[in-house]
Each structure stands twice: as structure tokens, then as C-alpha cells.
Amino acid sequence: MAVGIRDVALAAGVSPATVSRVLSGKSVDPAMRDAVLKAVETTGYRPNLAARRLRSQHTNTIGLIVADIRNPFFTAVSRTIEDMASRQGLRIILCNTDEDPAKEDAYLDLMEEERVTGVILAPARSARRSKPRDFPTVLIDRTIPGEVFDCVVLDNIAMADALVQHLAHLGHRRIAGLFGAESNTGQERRKGFEDAAARLGIATTSHAVPHAQGEAAQMLHDVLAHADRPDAIVASNGVMLMGVLRELRALGLQVPADIALAGFDNIDWMEFVGEGLTVIEQPVEEIGRTAMTMLTDRIAHPDGPARKVVLQGRLIARGSSGAQAMRKTGTQAKAR
């Protein structure tokens, strides 16, 4: 016998209307929401999505559009968002734009065709909102210049500043920075890097790296070809950091003996490379939870003012920057 909303309501001790509100992603007392979701699980209730789509004009589906699914940052954030959506009876459509504004726009069109309840989006740097969209949108990791959306981002300028301070404290005086060219996240990290270096009197070069296979390696070759080769490198995301490390090894350079290395994103493998990679760890789970909560709130209160949440990361100092050597000797590393 098929299980219906009334059966779920009876199991949860709430009204059928409350069950409908929970399954529609509307604002409900947290205790009631938990009771309903538990009852859905125990009764095995499966909503008739096709009928609900005709009645409510949306599908209880969330669109999640990320810039690069290969980037472990987006993978981890996506996992958190999917977990929260599932607990609320929502499905996820996951799309990957490869930093291509045309693909992004096509996926946004798809979201309208699918009548999604809302969208969480990591926009490409050059993307612009070409037309009003018929769904609430929350931005993660990046913003869209000139547009106002709910968003949750890292304090990129402060975190890049922290990396430069760390490297300067270890005695590094010539630092090269590689930053993503397609996102304003990369540009904010570049600004934090350059501003900190200027304040501390550190000699730096900074480079915008296009989003394409092998671009970071080619840029690294150009950087190392200069007579005043840097004694430290900063990479602005985990994918780029891995590419730089691979290329340094291919060139026969040891980290940190020949050149120090630091960057963004704390991925599991990074602590096992040599004495570990020094990184800024982003609060990926908090970013995902915050984005999903903001989207739920926006669905419930579509006319409220836009909100921007700025989160702090955490510097994890490991051997790639020379931090381990400094701890062993108890002295500051000498500038090379």
C-alpha cells in the first residue's frame, strides 16, 4: 500500500500541511522539520514529484553550478550541500562550467527549464547576469561584479596576506605568486599577496594563470627562467598547487631546499608530501552549510535584503615553506 503525506504526518505527530511545507523547502520550526524528515525515512514515503511540479510550478530540486569539479574545494562544498539538501527532501542537479561563461549561461537556462527551487552558483569571473532568472540564487566562493546576490566567500585578501607574512617570517624575500585568471577569487588573493608584500618590503612577481591544462606549468617555467629566481612560490588553489609541485619535481628542484611552496586548499594528500604542504585551509563544510541555509532563507523570504557572509580560513604551516626546519633549529630561516 502506498504511503502518503497523511501517513508521514501521523508518524511525525504534525499536520499534513507541515509535512508539505517541509518537503517544499519552506521555513519550518527545526524540531518539526527533523521529525518530518525522520518520519519520511521510517515510512519510506516517496513524493509524487511530477504531480507536485504541476501544482507548485517547481520541482523541489536545487541547481548546483560549480566552476571546476576537478577542484577538490568544489567537490567538498558540493558534498556538504548535497547532504543538507537530501535531509530536506530536495534533489540536486550538479553542473560544471569549466570557467566558461557560455556554459554557465546555458546551465542557468536549463535550471529555468527544470523549474528548480533555487540555485547555488560559483560564477566564472567574466560572467554577467544577462537576464533576470526565475529562481533564488546564492553565490559561493565568488561574486559577480555589479550584481547583488546572497553570497558566502572566503576573506581572500586577508588569507593571502597571512601566507605572505608566514613566508616573510621564515626569511623568504623573493616570492612569486600564481593566481587564477578567470575568477575574482584569484584576483582578490593576488591583491592580498601584492599589498602584503609591499607593506613588508618583499620583492614579488604575480601572474594570472588561465584555466587550462598545463598553463601553471608553463607559467612556472617563465618564472624560474629569470636570473632573480624566487625563493618561494604561492599558488592560489589546490589544483594549481599540485601542478606546480609536479613541475618542480620534473625540473629536479627540491621543496623546500631549493624553493619553498605554499598555497590554498587543504587536501588530504597534502600532509603526506615530504614534510607536508603549507596551505590556507578553507572552511569548506561551513561554506556549504551557510550557502544552503541562505538559499532556504531566500526561498522563504524572497524580498529580504541580500546578505554577504565572509568567512576566515586557517593557516596550516608545514614543511614546504620551511616551517619544519625553523621548528627544528628554533631560529628563523635565512634568506637565500
N, C-alpha and C positions, 0 to 999 in steps of 0.2 A: 504494500500500500504506500502511495506517495506521501512524503512528509511535506506539510505546508507551513506557512507563516504562523498559523494558529498553534501548531504543534511546538514550534520554536518558542513562541510567546509563553505557552504553558510551562515548558521546561525551564525557561528563564525567569518566570514569575513577573513578566511585564506584559504590556498590552501589545497587540499586533501592530499598532501604529508605531510603537517604539522600535520594534523589530525592523519595520520598513525604514525608519529614519536611520538606524544603524547601517543597514545594508545599502542605503543610498549615500552613505558618507556624510550625513548631516550631523550637526552638533548635538551630542547627547551626553548626559552625565557619564563620566568614565566608568563608574561602577556598573551602571546599566549596560554600557557598551561591552564591557568584559563579560557580563552574564550572558548577553545575547550571543556573542561570538563563541563562548563555551557551549551554549545550547545548540548553535549551528553545527559545531563539531560533533557533539554527542548524538544528535538526532540524525546526522547525515543529510541535512537539508541542502538541496541544490536549487538555487533560484532559476526561474524561467527567464533567462536573460533576453530572449527575443521579445517576449511579451512586455517586459519591463522597459525595453528600449522604445517600443511603440507608445507606451503610456507616458514615460518621463522624458523622452527625447534625448536620453544619454544612456550609456552602456555600463556604468559603474566600472569604467576602465580608465586607468591613468596612463598617459603617454610619458615615457622617459626617453629623452633625446640627449645623447652624450656626444662629445666631440671626438673621442678616440677610445673605443672599447679595449684596445690593447694596453692602454694606460691603467696600471693597477689601481690608481686612485679612483677612476671612474668605476672600475669593477667593484671595489669595496663599497663605494657610496651606493651603487645600484643594488647591491645585496641588501643593505640596510633598508632602502626604500621599498624593495620588493617584500621584505619581511613584514614591514609595517602595513603595507597595502593589503597583504594577504590576511593579516589579523583583522582588517576592517572589511573584509569581503570584497575587496577590489582586485581587479586584474591589472597586469602591466603589459604594455606594448613597448618593447625596447628597440630603439633605433640608434644607429651610429652614423655620424655625418662626415667623419674624416676631415674635420675643419673646413668643409665645403659649404658655403652659404647657399648654393643652389640645392644641394641635397637637404640641407636644413629646411629650406622653404617648402620643398616637396613633402617632407615628413610632416610639417605643420599642416599642409593641405590634407594629408592623409588623416591626421588627428581630427580635423573637421569632418571629413567624410565618415569617420568611425564614431562621431559624436561622443568623443571622450569626455569624461567628467572634468578633467584638468590635465595640465602638462607640467612636468619638471624638465627644465631645459638648461644645458650648458652651451651657450651660443658661441658660434665662431666669431672671431674678432671683427671681421668686416661685415657681419650680418646686420641688417636693419629690419625693423618690423615694417614690412611692405604694405600690410593692410591689417585692420583690426581682426582679431581672432575671437571666435565664439566659444572660448573656454578660459578659465582662470589659468594663469601661468606663474610659476615660481622659477627663478634663475638660481643655478648653483655654480660656484667656482668663478663665474664671470658675470659682468653686467653688460648691458647694451648701451653705448653712449647715446645720450639724448632721449632715452626712453625710461619710463618709471615702472618698475615691476617689484614685487616682493622678491627678495634675494637673500642668499646666505653665502658668504665668501670668507676667505682667509684674510687676515691682515698681512697682505703680501709685502708691503713696504717695510713694515716692522720686522717681519721674519727674514727678509733678505738682509736687512741691517744687522740682525743678530748673527747671521753667518759671516758677514764681513768682519764684525767685531771679534768673533771667535778666531778667525784666521789671522787677524792682525795681532791678537793676544799671543798667538803661537809663533809670531815672528815673521809671518809672510808679508812681503812688501810689494810684490808684483802679482796681481790676481787678474785672471781672465774670466769673464762671465759669458755663458751661452744661454740665451733666453728664447723661448718660443715666439715666433713672429706673428702667429695667427690669433693670439688671444690677448685681451687686455690684462689677464693674469701675468703673462710673461712680461708685458711692458711695465706693470707695477713692480714686479720683482726686479726688473732692470733698473727702475728708478731708485728703489731702495738700496740696491747694490751701489749705484753710482753716487748717490747722496752720502751714504756711509763712508765710502772710500774718500770722497772729497773732504768730509769732516775729519777723518783720521789721518789724512795725508798719505794715503795708499795709492800707488800707481796701478791703474787698471785699464783694461780694454773690455768693452762689452759688445756682443754680437747678437743680432737677431737671426735665429735659425729657422728656415722654412720647414713646414710639416711634410717631410718626405723622407723615405728610407735613404740613409747614407749621408744626409745633409750635415748632421752633427759631426760625423767623422771627417768630412771634407773641411768643415769649418775649423775643426781641431788641427788638421794638417796646416792650415794657413796660419793659425795662432802660433803653433810651435816652430814655424819656419822663420819667425822674426829673431833677430840677434838678441834682443832683450826678452828671451823666453820667460813666460810667467813661472813662478814657483808654486802657484796654486790655481785650481780651476773650480768654478762654481757652475753647476748645471741646474736648470730651472724646473726639471721634472724627472720622475723616476725612469721613464723610457730613455730620455736623453742621457741621464746619468749612467745607465747601463751601456749605451752606445759609446760614451766617452771612455768608460773603463775598458771595454773590449778593444777599442782602438789604441789606447795607451799600452795595453799588453801586446798588441800586434806590433807596435813600434819598439818593443823591448824596454819600455820605461816602467820602473817600479814605483808603486804607490805605498807610502808617501816618500820613500827615499829619494826618488828623482823629481817627483812632483806631487803636491798634495791635491786632494779631491774632496769636494763636498757638494751637497745639493738638496733637493726637495723630495719628499715622499719616503716613508719608512716601509720598505717591503721586506717580507720575511728573510729572503736570501741575503739581504744587505749586511746583516750582522755576522755572516759566515765567510765573507770575502776578506781574506787576510785577517787583519785585526778589526774589521768592520768598517762600514762607510759612515761618515759623518753626514747627518741629514737633519732637515726640519721635518718633524712628523706632523702631518695634518690630522685634525680630529675627524676622521672620515665618518665614523658612526654618528657623531654629533651633527655633522653636516647633513647626513641623510635623514636623521630623525627630525632635525629642525625644518628641512625642506618639506618633508611630508606633513608635519604639523602645520606649517604655514599654508600649504595648499588646502588642507582640510578646513582651516580657519577661513581662507579666502572663498572657498565654496559656500561656507555657511554665511559669510558676511561679504558679499561681492562688492559693496560700495565703501568699505573701510579704506583708510589711507594706506598707501604702500609702506612696507617695512623693509629695512635692511639690517641684517644681523651679521656682524663682523666677529669672527672667532680667532683665537690665538692658537698658534702651533707650539711645538716643543722642540728645542734644540737637543739632539742626541749626539754627543761628541764621542767619536770612535777613532780608530787608528788611522783612517785615510787622510785625516787632516793633520796628523802628528800629535793628536791629543794623548795617545797612549804613551808615546815616548816622553812627553812632558811629565806625565804622571810618574813614570819610572825614575826619571832623573831628578824630579822635583824642581826643575828650572824651566824657564821659558826657552823655547826652541830659538836657535839663532837664525837670522835672515840669511837666505842663500843668495 
